[in-house]
Amino acid sequence: MYIRTKIRKNVSGQTRKYAYLVLSKRRKRSKRHPKQKVSSYLGRVIELNNHQQSTINNPKQSAKETIEAMLEELLLANGFAKAEKDIFLRGDIRVNLLNLVIKSVKTGQKLCLQVNEGFIVRHTMRQAVRYEAPSGTEKDVGQDLAKKLLAAGLKPQKEAFLGLYYKISKELHRK
């Protein structure tokens, strides 16, 4: 699965970017290209400033809490204000980290925040916050974690990523 963006012109001549979650399937008996199918509509894309994450690495926090802190820091760095415990507001945009929902306050429509190399939407936030390591080598786990974080727009510094990776590997060895 990946996120595809499309640019559309509206009646007034403005161009807007929209995001879709796309599933790619290989055809069994055909040598033609894979077939893509739109799985879900993610919303209008709003571009945020690129931001390098600081080294959030609290050893007392779990991996989930660390990723949530990274998301919170990214939102605050992009002009969002903390309205409640897990709710952030910026103009018409409301981000709920508890329910993993991003919506427009005025219209109630879904929104997609593009930052760094990824998108902050329900799908990518869920994959990052509720991360489940794949079975395989430690290298596979590290690469998968990096992909999930980058897909969610998170770009942690090296020390923060390694601290998060060690927390996840400790959790894996406990099971």
Protein Blocks (a to p, Z undefined) as FASTA:
>chain_A
ZZdddddddfkopacdddddddddddfklcbdcddddfbdfbjcdddddddddddddfkb
cfklmmmmmmmmmmmmnopacfblmlccehjbccdfklopacdfklopacdddehjbccd
fklmmmmmmgccdeddfklmmmmmmmmmmmnopacdfklmmmmmmmmmmmmmmZZ
